[in-house]
Amino acid sequence: MSRKRQHQIIFFLIFLLPGLLTLAFSLHLALQGIGFARNGQPATAVLVGYERQGRLRVGHRLCPILEFPHRGSTVRFTDGWCNKTPAEFPEGTRLPVLFDASNPANARINDFASLFATSLIVGVIAVPWLLLGGTLIVRTR
């Protein structure tokens, strides 16, 4: 096997393949967000507190805990996108949410960040890997 071919394989395995897999994961997350936005049942939830995530004092995240009524009971969930802060969103703040009718505990705040930010961030990470891998493979020809 020629040295150029070896470099192409290495660049493919180190850059292009991980970039493709990361981009595919980003698309998967985006499709989940789109499906949730289309099929989720709307409700208004009340922010009842924050859950501290992370073990270190520096870099810990505060994730909002929300409650909303559904079929005579109260559903409580912790939103996975932890960008809300107690200063911006104090306890008692009412927020729009979407939930899965078959599993109301599967809920998200109905805003762009909660639905699509993770997929966008993962996609932004994938693009440089794809560009670098493609460029290196083409340049070794």
C-alpha positions in Angstrom: 0.0 0.0 0.0 1.4 3.4 -0.9 2.2 6.0 1.6 -0.4 8.4 0.2 -3.1 5.7 0.5 -2.0 5.1 4.2 -2.4 8.8 4.9 -5.8 8.9 3.3 -7.0 6.0 5.5 -5.5 7.6 8.6 -7.2 11.0 7.8 -10.5 9.2 7.1 -10.4 7.3 10.4 -9.2 10.3 12.5 -11.2 13.2 11.0 -13.7 12.3 8.4 -15.4 9.3 10.0 -15.8 10.9 13.4 -17.0 14.1 11.7 -19.7 12.1 9.8 -20.7 10.2 12.9 -21.0 13.4 14.9 -23.0 15.1 12.2 -25.3 12.1 12.0 -25.8 12.3 15.8 -26.5 16.0 15.4 -29.2 15.3 12.8 -30.7 12.6 15.0 -31.0 15.1 17.9 -32.5 17.7 15.6 -35.1 15.3 14.3 -36.0 14.4 17.9 -36.4 18.1 18.6 -38.6 18.6 15.5 -40.7 15.5 16.4 -41.1 16.8 19.9 -42.1 20.3 18.7 -44.7 18.8 16.3 -46.2 16.0 18.5 -45.7 17.4 22.0 -48.7 18.5 24.0 -48.5 22.1 25.2 -48.8 23.1 28.8 -47.7 25.9 31.2 -45.4 24.8 33.9 -44.2 26.6 37.1 -40.5 26.7 37.9 -40.3 25.2 41.5 -36.6 25.1 42.0 -33.2 24.2 40.6 -31.2 21.0 40.6 -27.4 21.4 40.9 -25.6 19.0 38.5 -21.9 18.3 38.5 -19.5 17.4 41.2 -17.2 20.3 41.1 -18.0 23.7 42.7 -16.7 25.4 39.5 -18.7 24.6 36.4 -21.7 23.2 38.1 -25.0 23.5 36.3 -28.4 24.6 37.7 -31.2 22.8 35.9 -34.7 24.0 36.3 -37.3 21.8 38.0 -40.8 22.4 36.7 -44.3 21.2 37.5 -47.4 21.3 35.4 -50.9 19.8 35.9 -52.0 16.8 33.8 -55.2 14.8 34.2 -55.7 15.7 37.8 -52.1 15.2 39.0 -49.0 17.2 39.0 -46.1 16.2 36.7 -42.6 17.2 37.8 -39.6 17.1 35.6 -36.1 18.5 35.4 -35.3 20.2 32.1 -32.1 18.9 30.4 -31.0 22.2 29.0 -29.5 23.9 32.0 -29.2 27.5 30.7 -31.8 29.1 33.0 -30.5 31.0 36.0 -32.3 31.9 39.2 -31.6 35.6 38.5 -33.4 35.4 35.2 -36.0 32.9 36.1 -36.9 32.9 39.8 -39.0 30.3 41.4 -42.6 30.7 40.5 -41.9 31.7 36.9 -44.4 30.3 34.4 -42.9 28.7 31.3 -44.4 27.0 28.3 -43.6 23.3 28.0 -44.2 20.4 25.6 -44.8 16.9 26.9 -45.3 13.4 25.5 -49.0 12.5 26.0 -48.1 8.9 26.7 -45.4 9.8 29.2 -46.0 13.3 30.6 -42.7 13.1 32.6 -40.9 13.3 29.2 -41.2 17.1 28.9 -39.1 20.0 27.7 -39.4 23.7 28.0 -40.9 25.0 24.7 -38.1 27.2 23.5 -35.3 26.9 20.9 -32.6 26.2 23.4 -34.3 23.3 25.1 -35.4 21.7 21.8 -32.5 22.4 19.4 -29.4 23.9 21.0 -27.7 20.5 21.7 -28.1 19.4 18.1 -26.8 22.7 16.9 -23.7 22.6 19.2 -22.9 19.0 18.1 -23.3 20.0 14.5 -21.0 22.9 14.9 -18.4 20.6 16.4 -18.8 18.1 13.5 -18.2 20.7 10.7 -14.5 21.4 11.3 -13.7 17.7 11.5 -15.5 17.1 8.2 -13.8 20.0 6.5 -10.3 19.1 7.9 -10.7 15.4 7.0 -12.0 16.1 3.5 -9.2 18.7 2.9 -6.5 16.3 4.1 -7.8 13.4 2.0 -8.0 15.5 -1.1 -4.6 17.1 -0.7 -2.9 13.7 -0.3 -4.0 12.6 -3.8 
